[in-house]
Amino acid sequence: METPTNPGENPALCQLYFDPDMERKNVAQKWLTQAQASAQAWQFCWALLSPDKLPEVQFFGASTLHTKISRHWNDLPTDQHESLRMQLLSHILRFSSGPKMVLTRLCVALASMALNLIPQAWSQPVADLVRAFQPQKPDSEGGSGTEVSQDPHAHCLALLELLTVLPEEFQSSRLIQARRTQLREALAGEWTVMCPMLRQLLQSQDSTNQVKEKVLRCLSSWVGLDVPLGESHELVQDCFTALSNPELFDTAVETIVSAISQPDCQRYIDALLNLTPLVLGLHDQLKTAAQDGDMETSHGICRIAVAMGETHSRVLLEQVDHWQEYLALVNMILFCTGIPGHYPVSETTSSLTLTFWYTLQDDILSFEEEKQEVYLQIYRPVYFQLVDVLLHKSHYPSQEEYDSWSSDDREQFRIYRVDISDTLMYVYEMLGAELLSNLYDRLGRQLMDPQQSAVWQDTEALLFGFQSIAETIDVNYSDVIPGLIALIPRVNISNVMLADTVMYTIGSLAEWLADHPVMLGGILPMVLQGLEKAELSVSSVSTLKRICRECRHDLAPLRSGHPHCDVLVKEIHKSSQCMWLMQALGFLLSALPVDEILGRLHSLIAPHVQQLDTLAQQEPNPTNKQSIIHVLGMLSSLFTTLDINTQADGLEGAASPRRTPSQTTHNPVVVVLQQVFTLIQSVLSKWLDDSEVVEAVCGVFDKSVRTLLHDFGPMVAQLTEMLGQIYSAFPQASALDLARQLVHIFAGEEHHIAKIKTLIEVLTSTTLTIFQQGPRDHPDIAESFMYLHAQILKRKPDLYLSDQLDMKALFYCGVLSLKFPETPTVKAASLFFTELLPRCKDMPSLGEVLQRDGKLLTETILQAVGGGSPRNLTEHFSDVLLSLNRHCPALLSQWMKETLQTPGFPSTQVSTEQKHTFIQQLVREQTNKRRVKDIVKEFSLLCRGLQGSGYSDF
């Protein structure tokens, strides 16, 4: 394709718009972008706007004009400004009848020009533009020589389009703050010319719907400039008349909401008070729309009411002479909250109102006590009504209707109920104990009075309300909870959704039950009954887990028989629920006397160990694999919570006092692990190359180590030997992570250190081989390896005195890991160096490596900061630079000077002077981490050519 000259005579535009081949489109796009940037573009754009060209070509011509004006304005001599303005006006008038896309682009171009000239070179842009679009024939200075359309209606629409895009172009332009402020003030000053004209057009009988819609959009656009409501409230009032016109309704809603949502409006109290009756006047239209199922209308009116009530709640509350009007507005919003229909299927309005109730409550409770009392007297009854409305809105539809909903509708309804739950929890702060009493009384009437014919949804909603509050509020002191616990067994849980809520309600009261264990007997059978039903799996298992965690020392009947353990064997529950159930059993077993735990533990896991034994003897296949991972996951879950060292509060009065095991008595978990160790080795022998199975095996030991801590000691020798073997045969990140846990807990114990030292040497030797072969495909291993060595340096740096550890190779592995694009790997490598550098003074072997290869580390970091790595990693590199500066400042200064003197390093975007400044700034900071981060970030932006571009905050 030839050098960019005139795209009008070139096939590039046809390729861009009409060629189906994406590659050819991209070539054309690149060429046309170059053409737009060329100096000739100021001339050829007018040829592209010729009437005989295709609309797509004309659009490109108009876009070129905008590009030149917005990006290359300084290339145009000042004496050509007026000529350009007249040409643009002439073409906008000519294109006023269309095509629309060309007209809009020309308007954007002229708006961009105005922003370059206002206010110095163009002091009254709006007045001048209004004059230019008057119906009389324009001057012949347009420069086109073609007759301009004389359609006044089209001219009016074109003028409104131009005035609409002017603020939009201002908002989207990249401007320095001082210029932005100057332009905003200049444009806001033009509002006195704009406002009367827009009012006249909106009120005029001659204005078409098209013109009125344009007026509304124009007002919306100017509202974004913070034009004072005091100067525009009459125009906003006029907008309310458009709400009765179906064709203008949506646009009028957007405009009114934009206008009254500006926080600055609060300064214009009289204007707000004048608008409030107009909002209240929409109540009848709202009710009619709700009765007719007209979701669009009710949605729009609700948005207006919420915008007025929420944005200005405090200001309107303070107008004590108008309290009845604001109360009426609050009741109008309450109507919107309770609008008939099921969200989101037959109404979408109620969800818009929920944040309003937070705002109103916050404002009421922020008044001083005396004033607050007055407002509470007025609004507490409203909030009690709100609770009724929210509970009604949370009702499930009939089972048949619910089954017909799409999965997306069900998910939206679930989220909507979560929002209602949050609102109820918040409302409790205002209504307090009286709210719980209210809910309890209603539930009691439903469940105790045979005359009541409540549907299951009514009961579910009340329990949902209880659960919402009890989930986050401390209800231990509520006097209605004992009655509630007594009522719950009366609920018929044949309906799944009601049964789910019953389970979750019991779960939310688990802490209360721990303080009142006498009540467990009546409530626990319901949970155990729920465990037998697959459809109640999630709710019943999670509730049992919470009860076992909180009430473990009061569940002797449950521990004696494990009636719910059968469900694990029956395979009622999915894998994740089985894990929760095992955690619940772990809590239970933890509460037993130590000498009883082992027997119970054996009986609990025997079926699963037997299953694992069978699976270990079979040839590997995908089904076996998932079963093995499931069994290992169950053991991990059990060992996560089975902690015999946990002492519950108030244990002194327990019937079976716990005894501390003697040094010779192994923890029951350790005993079981030692018994199944050979079996686990057998599993590994067949699945050593499968990362998921190895991860699951490591998970069993990892969870045990984390829970048992030093009690895990008897397993260290066996486990370190096995870890070394499996990692040497098939390196996996999970083995390194488990080794890190062992270092964390046992590196300080003399009788374990030899085994751990041997393991570290094996793991390091094997990993160094991976790094020599190319670690790029193993970011997880690089990450875990760096974290392991950071832990060694932190807990037991003496291990680095070993002749078997190659310090230089380790240092180089860290440098390579810093070059990875993955954030976790870079973070781990950075931590490795920040742990290593402080040790270099005390450990000669490390000091020698730093002296020899510190320059390489510095160069790697500078290259990464200068554009070699993603910007979001800069913070981690700054940590290493700070550590270098703390522990070897003279060397760092020397390395940086030597490295940065290379021309074009780390980027051609930075000058020698900027590099020098960076070095000076950095070496001065040895303590302030935040300051070092800012210095490195700024240098990184300079290197990438982004400083001051507006992207620097992203």
Buried (B, 14 or more C-beta within 10 A) or exposed (E): BEEBBBBBEBBBBEBBBEBEEEEBBEBBEEBBEBBBBBEEBBEBBBBBBEEEBBEBBBBBBBBBBBBBBBEBBEEBEEEEBEEBBBBBBBBBBBBBBEBEBBBBBBBBBBBBBBBBBBBEEBEBBBBBBBEBBEEEEBEEEBBBEEEBBEBBBBBBBBBBBBBBBBBBBBEEBEBEEEEBEBBBEBBBBBBEBBBEBBBEBBEEEEBEEBBBBBBBBBBBBBBBBEBBBEBBBEBBBBBBBBBEEEEBBBBBBBBBBBBBBBEEBBEBBEBBBBBBBBBBEBBEBBBEBBEEEBBBBBBBBBBBBBBBBBBBBBBBBBBEEBBEBBBBBBBBBBBBBBBEBBBBBEBBBBBBBBEBBBBBBBBBEEBEEEBEEEBBEBBBEBBBBBBBBBBBBBBBBEEEEBEEBEEEBBEBBEEBBEBBBBBBBBBBEBBEEEBBBBBBEBBBEBBEEEEEEBBBBBBBBBBBBBBBBBBEBEBEEBEBBEBBBBBBEEBEBEBEBBBBBBBBBBBBBBBBBBEBBEBBEEBBEBBBBBBBBBEBBBBBBBBBBBBBBBBBBBBBEBBEEBEBBEBBEEEBBEEEBBBBBBBBBBBBBBBBEBEEBBEBBBEBBEBBBEBBBEBBEEEBEEEBBEBBBBBBBBBBBBBBBBBBBBEBEEEEEBEEEBEEBEEEBBBBBBBBBEEBBEBBBBBBEBBBEBBBBBBBBBBBBBBBBBBBBEBBBBBBBBBBEBBBBBBBEBBBBBBBBBBBBBBBBBBEEEEBBEBBBBBBBBBBBBBBEBBEEEBEEBBBBBBBBBBBBBBBBBBBBEBBEBEEBBBEBBBBBBBBBBBBEBBBBBBBBBBBBBBBBBBBEEBEBBBEBBEEBBBBBBBBBBBBBBBBBEBEBBBBBBBBBBBBBBBBBEBBBBBBEEBBEEEEBBBEBBEEEBBBBBBEBBBEBEEEEEBBBBBBBBBBBBBBBBBEEEEBEE
